[in-house]
Amino acid sequence: MTEPVSGMYEPSVCLVAQGAKRVQLGDETLVYDANHFLITSVHLPTVVQIIEASPEKPYLGLRLMLDLREVSQLMLDSNLPQPRTQQSSRGMAVGEVTVPLISAFQRLLDLLDEEKDVPILAPMIQREIIYRLLVGDQGARLRQIASAGSQSQQIARAIDWLKGNFANPLRIDELATKVNMSTSTFHHHFRTLTAMSPLQYQKMLRLNEARRLMLTERLDATTAAFNVGYESASQFSREYSRLFGTPPLRDITHLRRMATGDLPTSVSA
């Protein structure tokens, strides 16, 4: 078992060949393993932990990024029905792995040994994978986010805006207006899709970016806090400790020691 790691999941599908992972999304917990895939339809801040692995059987997994424009085009090309409801649903879910889905992923991996075939065959196989997802048990979630005018797509637009503007003060009513929603409707569907409020989402973006700035650009905690939009260094430290389990300096020192091999990664059976 590894330590929990905070980060962003992008629109993607994740499969596991060996081991298992636990994902914390807001107050919800999802687990996926060799029999279950994880599908994410929007950018979501999460806390992830490998819960099944050992030196003899390390965790093995793969992720395929999803381009929602390709999903929309495939829905049109294959004449798949629009989702029965325009209501939002959670932007992350676990589905059952099927033989056709595994087969497509296996053929995609096999292309690694045939580099000359990748430009031609890889897009075809990726398209097949998207199709298998669209017609599978979690396909409705993907169809919702890719359907023009759906409430899920409106929230996805708001998420895109937040990703580029998280350091600025957040005015919920203005953001709701940007995506043509009332404030109350926006709040409801944002929480439905992301399992958190817009302010909580913004906080996760800020804290993860601050962590990156301290780790990779070696900014001190106060400078990183101000760069991501905090006005109070003490508030930043409290919220950072709450999310990552330890104050900024101690956390970054620990991460750097792990990166250089000075600390064990604590994987056990």
C-alpha positions as CSV (number, residue, x, y, z in Angstrom):
1,M,0.0,0.0,0.0
2,T,1.3,3.5,-0.9
3,E,0.7,6.8,0.7
4,P,-2.3,8.8,-0.5
5,V,-1.4,11.2,-3.3
6,S,-3.4,14.3,-4.2
7,G,-3.7,15.2,-7.9
8,M,-5.9,15.8,-10.9
9,Y,-7.7,13.1,-13.0
10,E,-8.3,14.3,-16.6
11,P,-11.0,12.9,-18.9
12,S,-9.7,9.3,-19.3
13,V,-10.3,5.6,-18.8
14,C,-8.0,3.7,-16.5
15,L,-7.4,0.0,-16.5
16,V,-5.5,-2.2,-14.1
17,A,-3.5,-5.3,-15.1
18,Q,-2.3,-6.1,-11.6
19,G,-3.2,-4.6,-8.2
20,A,-5.9,-2.1,-7.2
21,K,-6.3,1.6,-6.6
22,R,-8.6,3.7,-4.3
23,V,-9.7,7.1,-5.4
24,Q,-11.2,9.7,-3.0
25,L,-13.5,12.2,-4.8
26,G,-14.9,14.6,-2.3
27,D,-16.6,12.4,0.3
28,E,-16.9,9.4,-2.0
29,T,-14.5,6.5,-2.4
30,L,-14.1,4.4,-5.6
31,V,-12.0,1.3,-6.0
32,Y,-10.9,-0.2,-9.3
33,D,-8.9,-3.3,-10.1
34,A,-8.4,-5.9,-12.9
35,N,-12.1,-6.4,-13.2
36,H,-13.2,-2.8,-13.1
37,F,-12.1,0.3,-15.0
38,L,-12.3,3.9,-13.9
39,I,-13.8,6.5,-16.3
40,T,-13.4,10.2,-15.7
41,S,-15.4,12.6,-17.9
42,V,-14.1,16.0,-16.6
43,H,-11.0,17.3,-14.8
44,L,-11.4,16.2,-11.1
45,P,-9.1,16.8,-8.1
46,T,-8.7,13.5,-6.2
47,V,-6.7,11.7,-3.6
48,V,-5.4,8.4,-4.9
49,Q,-3.8,5.4,-3.2
50,I,-2.6,2.0,-4.4
51,I,-4.1,-0.4,-2.0
52,E,-3.0,-3.7,-3.5
53,A,0.6,-4.2,-4.6
54,S,3.8,-5.9,-3.4
55,P,7.4,-6.2,-4.6
56,E,6.6,-9.5,-6.1
57,K,3.4,-8.3,-7.7
58,P,3.8,-4.5,-8.3
59,Y,0.9,-2.4,-9.4
60,L,0.5,-2.3,-13.2
61,G,-2.0,0.0,-14.9
62,L,-2.6,2.1,-17.9
63,R,-4.6,5.2,-18.8
64,L,-6.0,6.4,-22.1
65,M,-6.8,10.1,-22.3
66,L,-10.2,10.9,-23.8
67,D,-10.8,13.7,-26.3
68,L,-14.4,14.7,-25.8
69,R,-14.5,16.1,-29.3
70,E,-13.7,12.6,-30.6
71,V,-16.4,11.2,-28.3
72,S,-19.0,13.6,-29.7
73,Q,-18.0,12.8,-33.3
74,L,-18.2,9.1,-32.7
75,M,-21.7,9.5,-31.2
76,L,-22.8,11.2,-34.4
77,D,-21.0,8.8,-36.8
78,S,-22.4,5.7,-35.0
79,N,-25.9,7.2,-34.5
80,L,-25.8,6.5,-30.8
81,P,-28.9,7.9,-29.0
82,Q,-28.6,11.0,-26.9
83,P,-28.7,10.4,-23.1
84,R,-32.3,10.0,-21.8
85,T,-31.9,12.8,-19.4
86,Q,-29.9,16.1,-19.6
87,Q,-29.4,16.0,-15.8
88,S,-25.8,15.8,-14.7
89,S,-24.3,12.7,-13.2
90,R,-21.0,12.1,-11.4
91,G,-18.0,12.8,-13.5
92,M,-16.1,9.8,-12.3
93,A,-17.3,6.2,-12.0
94,V,-16.2,2.6,-12.0
95,G,-17.5,0.2,-14.7
96,E,-17.1,-3.5,-15.4
97,V,-14.3,-4.6,-17.7
98,T,-15.6,-6.5,-20.7
99,V,-13.8,-8.9,-23.0
100,P,-14.1,-6.6,-26.1
101,L,-12.7,-3.7,-24.1
102,I,-9.7,-5.7,-22.9
103,S,-9.2,-7.0,-26.4
104,A,-9.0,-3.5,-27.8
105,F,-6.6,-2.3,-25.1
106,Q,-4.4,-5.4,-25.7
107,R,-4.2,-4.6,-29.5
108,L,-3.3,-1.0,-28.7
109,L,-0.5,-2.2,-26.4
110,D,0.7,-4.7,-29.1
111,L,1.4,-1.8,-31.4
112,L,4.3,-0.8,-29.2
113,D,6.2,-3.6,-30.9
114,E,5.1,-2.4,-34.4
115,E,6.0,1.3,-34.4
116,K,5.4,1.7,-38.2
117,D,1.7,0.6,-37.7
118,V,1.0,3.1,-34.9
119,P,0.0,6.1,-37.0
120,I,-2.6,4.1,-38.9
121,L,-3.9,1.6,-36.4
122,A,-3.7,3.4,-33.1
123,P,-6.5,6.0,-34.0
124,M,-8.7,3.2,-35.2
125,I,-8.3,1.1,-32.0
126,Q,-8.7,4.2,-29.8
127,R,-11.9,4.9,-31.6
128,E,-13.1,1.3,-30.9
129,I,-12.3,1.8,-27.2
130,I,-14.4,4.9,-27.1
131,Y,-17.2,3.1,-28.8
132,R,-17.0,0.2,-26.3
133,L,-17.2,2.8,-23.5
134,L,-20.1,4.6,-25.0
135,V,-22.2,1.4,-25.3
136,G,-21.0,0.0,-21.9
137,D,-22.5,0.2,-18.5
138,Q,-21.0,3.7,-17.9
139,G,-21.7,5.0,-21.4
140,A,-24.5,7.4,-20.4
141,R,-22.0,9.5,-18.3
142,L,-19.8,9.9,-21.4
143,R,-22.7,10.7,-23.7
144,Q,-23.9,13.4,-21.3
145,I,-20.6,15.2,-21.1
146,A,-20.2,15.0,-24.9
147,S,-23.7,16.1,-25.7
148,A,-24.0,19.7,-26.9
149,G,-26.2,21.8,-24.6
150,S,-26.3,19.3,-21.8
151,Q,-26.0,20.5,-18.2
152,S,-22.9,18.3,-17.8
153,Q,-21.3,20.1,-20.7
154,Q,-22.2,23.5,-19.2
155,I,-20.5,22.5,-16.0
156,A,-17.5,21.2,-18.0
157,R,-17.2,24.6,-19.5
158,A,-17.2,26.2,-16.0
159,I,-14.5,23.7,-14.9
160,D,-12.3,24.7,-17.9
161,W,-12.7,28.4,-16.9
162,L,-11.8,27.6,-13.3
163,K,-8.6,25.7,-14.4
164,G,-7.4,28.8,-16.1
165,N,-8.5,31.3,-13.5
166,F,-8.2,29.6,-10.1
167,A,-5.9,32.3,-8.7
168,N,-8.6,35.0,-9.2
169,P,-11.4,35.6,-6.7
170,L,-14.4,33.3,-7.5
171,R,-17.8,34.9,-8.0
172,I,-20.2,32.1,-8.3
173,D,-23.0,34.2,-9.8
174,E,-20.8,35.5,-12.6
175,L,-19.5,32.0,-13.4
176,A,-23.0,30.6,-13.5
177,T,-23.9,33.4,-15.9
178,K,-21.0,32.5,-18.1
179,V,-22.4,29.0,-18.7
180,N,-26.1,30.2,-18.9
181,M,-27.3,28.8,-15.6
182,S,-28.9,30.3,-12.6
183,T,-26.8,30.3,-9.4
184,S,-28.8,27.6,-7.6
185,T,-28.9,25.4,-10.7
186,F,-25.2,25.8,-11.2
187,H,-24.4,24.9,-7.6
188,H,-26.6,21.8,-7.8
189,H,-25.1,20.4,-11.0
190,F,-21.5,21.4,-10.2
191,R,-21.7,19.3,-7.0
192,T,-23.5,16.5,-8.8
193,L,-20.7,16.3,-11.4
194,T,-17.7,16.9,-9.1
195,A,-18.8,15.8,-5.6
196,M,-17.8,19.2,-4.3
197,S,-18.8,22.9,-4.4
198,P,-17.1,25.3,-6.8
199,L,-15.2,26.9,-3.9
200,Q,-13.9,23.5,-2.8
201,Y,-12.9,22.7,-6.4
202,Q,-11.0,26.0,-6.6
203,K,-9.3,25.3,-3.3
204,M,-8.1,21.9,-4.6
205,L,-6.7,23.5,-7.8
206,R,-4.9,26.2,-5.8
207,L,-3.4,23.7,-3.3
208,N,-2.2,21.3,-6.0
209,E,-0.6,24.0,-8.0
210,A,1.1,25.5,-4.9
211,R,2.5,22.1,-4.2
212,R,3.8,21.8,-7.7
213,L,5.4,25.3,-7.5
214,M,7.2,24.4,-4.3
215,L,8.3,21.0,-5.5
216,T,9.4,21.8,-9.1
217,E,10.1,25.5,-9.0
218,R,11.4,25.6,-5.4
219,L,9.2,28.5,-4.3
220,D,8.8,29.0,-0.6
221,A,5.4,28.4,0.9
222,T,4.4,32.1,1.2
223,T,5.3,32.9,-2.4
224,A,3.5,29.8,-3.7
225,A,0.4,30.7,-1.6
226,F,0.2,34.2,-3.0
227,N,0.9,32.9,-6.6
228,V,-2.2,30.7,-6.5
229,G,-4.5,33.3,-5.0
230,Y,-4.2,33.1,-1.2
231,E,-4.1,36.4,0.7
232,S,-3.2,34.7,4.0
233,A,-0.2,32.5,4.4
234,S,-1.6,31.0,7.7
235,Q,-4.8,30.1,6.0
236,F,-2.9,28.5,3.1
237,S,-0.8,26.5,5.6
238,R,-4.0,25.3,7.5
239,E,-5.7,24.2,4.3
240,Y,-2.6,22.6,2.9
241,S,-2.1,20.6,6.0
242,R,-5.7,19.5,5.9
243,L,-5.4,18.2,2.3
244,F,-1.9,16.7,2.4
245,G,-1.7,15.7,6.0
246,T,1.4,17.8,6.9
247,P,2.5,21.5,6.7
248,P,4.0,22.7,3.3
249,L,7.7,22.6,4.3
250,R,7.6,19.2,5.8
251,D,5.6,17.8,2.9
252,I,7.9,19.1,0.2
253,T,11.0,17.9,2.1
254,H,9.4,14.5,2.4
255,L,8.6,14.4,-1.3
256,R,12.1,15.4,-2.3
257,R,13.6,12.7,-0.1
258,M,11.4,10.1,-1.6
259,A,12.4,11.3,-5.1
260,T,16.0,10.9,-4.3
261,G,15.5,7.4,-2.7
262,D,16.2,8.5,0.8
263,L,12.9,7.2,2.0
264,P,11.1,3.9,1.4
265,T,7.9,4.1,-0.6
266,S,6.2,1.8,1.9
267,V,4.6,-0.8,-0.5
268,S,3.4,-3.9,1.2
269,A,1.3,-6.9,0.3
